[in-house]
Structure formats: structure tokens, C-alpha cells
Amino acid sequence: MGRNPRAPELIKREIDRRITLKKSRIGLLKKAMYLSINAGCEIELRMFCKEDGSMLEYASSDLARTISSEAPDVLQHVKFTNENL
């Protein structure tokens, strides 16, 4: 059987939090790249860590130009935040 889902919560130890962030953002970046290639969609990803001031950005193409040129064709816009969890 699968693992039981855990509720998201802040990791108490700072070193464990940094290790988790580093591993998770690499995995998230890989998934974003594969999804953009396999599904043929445009993806933009920005991740900012306020503790150490690091930022990771990924865009599958020049999204600013793509979004502004295709904005009238967008039928559904969905925005997610942590409140959606």
C-alpha cells in the first residue's frame, strides 16, 4: 500500500529545512521541465527562499511575450495559494 498523506507543516530544524528545500526545488524544476516538453505547455516557475535570499526561476520559453500575445485566447485562469491546501 501507499504512504499515508501528512499535513504540511514547517520543519523545525533549520538544517533539515534547508536540505528539504534544496532537494525539493531540484525535483520541482525537473518536473516542470518534463511537463513542458511532454505536454507541450508553457511553464513559468519562481521560487524564493526568504531565509537565505535565494531565488530559482524557470521558464519554458519567453512567457511574458507568450502571455501578452495569447491573453485573449485564455479561457480559464486558475490561481493557487497555500490557502487552497
N, C-alpha and C positions, 0 to 999 in steps of 0.2 A: 504494500500500500504506500501511498504518498505521505509526505510530511504534513503535520498539522500547521495551518497558517498561524503566524504570530502577528500580533498587533504591532504597528510601527511605534517605536519609542526611541528616545535619544540614548545613544550608547554612553555609559557613564565614564569609562576610562578614555582619556584623550588619545593615547597611543592606539587603542583599538579602533577608535572613531576614525583616525587618520588612515589606518590600514584599510578599513572597510571602504572609506571614500575612494582611496586610490584604486582598489580592486574593482569597485562597482562602477566607477566612471570609465575605466578601460572597457569593461564589459558592455556598458551602455553605449559607448562610442562604436564598438564593433557591431552591436545590434542595429544601430542607426545606419551604419554603412551598408550592412547586408540588406536591410529593409529597403533602402533607397534603390539598391541595384536590383534585388529580386522582385520588388513590387512596382518599380518604375515610378516612385513618388518622390516629391521634393521634401527634404527634411532639413530643419534647422534646429540645432541643439546648443544651448548655452547653459553652462553650469558654473556657478560662482560659489566659492567657499569663503565665508566671511572670517573664519578663524585665521587662515593664513594668507588671504587675499589672492588666492589663485583662481584663474578662470580658464575654462575649457570651452572652445567654440568649434562647432562643426556645421557646415552647410554643404548639401549635396550639389548645389550649384549657386549661382548668384540669385539668391531668393528675393532680395529687395526688388530687382528688376522683374522677376517672375511674378511676384505677388502683385505689384502695381499694374502690370500689363494684363493679368488674368483675374483681377479682383471682381469685375462684373460677372464673371462666369462661376464664382464660388457660390454653391447652393447651400452649403451648411458649414457654419463655423462653430467649432466646439472648443471651449477653453477649460482646462482642468487646473485645479489648485489642490493643495493639501486638504482643504475642507471637503473635497469630493471623496476622500478615503472613508 
